[in-house]
């Protein structure tokens, strides 16, 4: 009989995010012994054949799931998303160059702040004036910019680019919170990156996919640890690798492939549809993003019409083993993260609780 994990809570945290039970059980077994190696995952040599096989399979699965051809390089770099905020301009933005940015929230703005250490930046579109409750309209983007950087999904406010901007210059994207969670033509991007703790595994690692021709456009000499070309040349094992996080990512990628990317995308749409329908028909809760075309299927953000009821609802959720729905500290309210591993039934349970709470108010 398959061993079950007892009394798991319904986890809507924005990251580290929930993981499938099957992934947790496989990972737990590997901590004791990885397959038939005779050693724990936590003891695995980072340059041994077993770990190289893990990295190679992760690369193959990313190529398959993102439908990438051989013109792209797949890398795994420690440090998460913030390191990529710095590495992108380190590699591709010279002191006299200017990069364009679309400001759709906290993380997009922070990426622009990091880039300003290495070159010039231009905020070409922003929805800050409306508290990021929509996506800004992108103007025609001058091809003289070194690149355009977008954040495909805004975790804090709940907006998402459902259509890739059509631009005549390198397009770079932070996909940390919606990678493999929505329909997307990944070949439209010259570089995209994603921290792994939301849809791809556990913290401490970032996926970086870059068009090989971009590597030839590196603008400055860099120490190997900050050079994409150096990481690519060493198959992501430039230094002691984060073996355990890489293995967790492998298990998640296998799970995504087994479930089917189309099934996952459709399930994510259904989870979001159910929750937004409840919000749009509620007399108590107010969605932050009202324009349906801009709404995220990954992070649904909302408030209560009467702020004093927010704590009461959070307590009700806690009493019912629902965690992680408190909004980001900068905006308050609620945030429900619907990442790939969140089951549909968990969203249905939350909506049921919302309806019961509203009737009792």
Secondary structure, 3 states (H helix, E strand, C coil): CCCCCCCCCEECCCCCCCCCHHHHHHHHHHHHCCCCCCCCHHHCCCCCHHHHHHHHHHHHHHHHHCCCCCCEEEEEEECHHHHHHHHHHHHHCCCCCEEEEEECCHHHHHHHHHHCCCCEEEEEEECHHHCCCCCCCCCCCCCCCCCEEEECEECCCCEECCCCCCCCCCEEEECCCCCCCCCCCHHHCCEEEEECCCCCCCCCEEEEEEEHHHHCCCCCCCCHHHCHHHHHHCCCCCCCCCHHHHHHHHHHHHHHHHHCHHHHHHHHHHHHHHHHHHHHCCCCEEECCCCHHHECCCEEEEEECCHHHHHHHHHHHHHCCEECCECCCCCCCEEEECCCCCCHHHHHHHHHHHHHHHHHC
